[in-house]
Every structure is written in C-alpha cells, then in structure tokens.
Amino acid sequence: MVSSQKRREPFAVLLDHDLDWEPVRVQEQMLRRDLIPPIGDIALDGTEAHWLMGCFKSTEWRR
C-alpha cells in the first residue's frame, strides 16, 4: 500500500496491489465511520485501516 497526499489537499491517494495500483482518493473522515471501513468498492482490513489513519495523522500539519 502507498498513501500520498499533496499539501493543502483534503484527500490522499491510495495505491494498493490488490487494486491493480489504480489510484483511489481517500479522506480521513471515511475512516471514522467504522472500525474496518469500506472505501467505495474497497474493504480495508483492520491493519490497513489503522496504517492509513496513521498516515493521515502524521501528515495533518500539511492540510
């Protein structure tokens, strides 16, 4: 999994080999709905969701 977020953008781009590396836009509030949230057609497991939330938290200062 790869998460990339540009400065001042409210979303990150998620790339995952399970998605054939197709970019998917993800926002932090999408992760707060459930413990293991679906993002569009993507179902993250607990480890992936926590990793992605960590990415958002560590880049919060850029938004």
N, C-alpha and C positions, 0 to 999 in steps of 0.2 A: 504494500500500500504506500502511496505517496500523497501527501497533502501539501498544497501550495496556495499561498494567499498573498495577493498584492496589497500594498499599502493602501489604507483607507477603503478597502472593499469589504462589504459585509459578509461575503461568502468566500469559501475556499474551493479549490478544485481538487477533487479526489480522483486518483487513478488507482486501479486495482487490477491485478492479473485475472481475477475472476470475472471482470467486466471487459476483458479483451483490451484493457488500457484505454477505454473510452472515457473521456473526462466527464465528471458529474459535479455539478455545483451543489455545495452543502453549506447550510448556515447553522450557527451554533444552536439556535432555538429548535432546530429539527432534532437535536439530540436530547432535548429536555422532556420530550413527550412521554417516552417510555424508557425503561432500563435498557432494552435492546430494540432500538427503533428501526423501522423500515424507512429508507430514504428513496422515495419513488418506488422503483421496482427492486431496490437493493435491500437485503436484510443483513444487517450487521450482527455479528455475534458480540457477546459482552466485552471481550478483549479488544475487538476492533473499535467498538463504540467508545470505550474508555481511552484508547490511544488517540482517537480523533478528538475527543473532548480535551485531552491534554495538549494537542496541537493548537486548538482554539485558545485555551487558557494561556499558553506560553507566547502567543502572538497577539494577545489582547491589546497591548500597547500600540500596535501598528494600526488599529482601527480607530 
